[in-house]
Amino acid sequence: MMLVATIKIKDMADACRVSSIADTYAWDIHGVCGRYIIDLKSVLGVLSVGFGKTIDVYLHCHLPEVGEELRHELEDLRVNGE
């Protein structure tokens, strides 16, 4: 499992986009927000943490190139300084 990025969901469109991106991968992709672990392939899971909170994105795959690809797809949602 590798930490890919820290993102912030600002609105419903961001939540749908994250879920759509995550759904294209064969591996599990989870988000950690405080003490909660959410399935990023689920729009309801993403929405359950609320807007404006930071989410650490974890990819359950040991291929670094896959992590880089996902990081690139989430670029505009990443928290500054991460």
WOMOCOR-V775349 format. One record per backbone hydrogen bond with DSSP energy under -1.0 kcal/mol. CO is the residue of the C=O (numbers start at 0). NH is the residue of the N-H. Records with the same first field share a line. If there is no record, write none. Layout:
CO: NH / NH
This chain:
1: 58
4: 56
5: 78
6: 54
8: 51
10: 14
11: 15
12: 16
13: 17
14: 18
15: 19
16: 20
17: 21
18: 22
20: 23
21: 24
27: 59
28: 39
29: 57
30: 37
31: 55
32: 35
35: 32
37: 30
38: 41
41: 45
42: 46
43: 47
46: 49
54: 6
55: 31
56: 3
57: 29
58: 1 / 60
62: 65 / 66
63: 67
64: 68
65: 69
66: 70
67: 71
68: 72
69: 73
71: 74
73: 76
76: 7
78: 81
